[in-house]
Amino acid sequence: MTGLLRMAVRFVAIATTIAAIAMIFVPSPRTNSPYLSALSDLAVSPAYAVGCPDKACDHGIQCVPGVGFKCIRFNGKGCTATPCR
C-alpha cells in the first residue's frame, strides 16, 4: 500500500509542476472583448525586412512616418518611397 501511495504522490507532484510551468508560458490575452476569437492571440502581425525605416514620401516633398516603406531623398529636390521587402 505504501508503494501505491508513494506513486500517487509522485504523480500529483509531477502533474502540479507541469501545470505550473504551462501557466507561466501561456501568453496573456490582449483584451477581454466578446468579439475576439479564441485564436486571435495566435495572429501574427506583418513582418518586414530588418532595417526597414518605416518612412513614406509625402507627395514627393518630404519623408513622413509610414509602416512598411523606405523613403529615398534626392539631394534636397524631393523624395520617393518604395515598399520594404
N, C-alpha and C positions, 0 to 999 in steps of 0.2 A: 504493500500500500504506500509506503514512503517513496518508492521509486516512481509510482504514478503521480503522487503529489509533487515531487521534485520536477518531473517532466512538465506538469501543468504550470507550475510557477515559471519555469524557463520559457514556455510558450507565451505566457502572458507578458513576461518581460520583453521578449523579442517583438511581440506584436505592438506593445506600447512604444518601444523605441522606433520601430518603423513608422508608426502613426505620427510620432513627434517629428521625425525627420521630414515626412511628407508635408506636414503643416508648415514647416519652416520654408520649404522651397516652392510652395504653391503661390503664384502671383495673386496679389490682392485685386479685387475688382476696381475698375476706374470710377464708375458711378453706380448708383442704385436706381436705375431707371427701368420701368416696366417695358420700355420699348427696345431694349437691347437684347440681343440673342445671347444664349449661354456660350456660344462660340465667338462672340465679338471680341473677347480678350485675346483670341488667337490670331486676330488680323494683324498683318504686318504693314507698317507704313512704307511708302515707296522709298526705295534705296537709290541713291545717286552715287556717282563715282566719287572716290575720295578726292578731296581738293576742289570740289565744286563750290565756287564762291557765292552762289545763290544771288546773283545780281542780274537784273534785266536792263534793257535800254528803253528809256522814256522818250518816244518819238524821235529817236536818233540824236538826242541832245545830251542827255546825261545818264549815268548808271544809277539805278534805283534797286532796292531790295526786291527780289523775285525768285521764288523757290525753283530750283532745277535749271537755272540759266547761268551762262557765263557772259559777262559784258566785256566787250573789247573796245577800248577808246582809240580814236585816230588823232594823234598829235593835236589835241585841243579842237578838232573840227567835227566832233560828234562821236557816235558810238554805234555798235551793232551787237546783238545778243544771239548766242547760239545755245541750243539745249545741251546740258551736260550728258555725257554718255558713260 
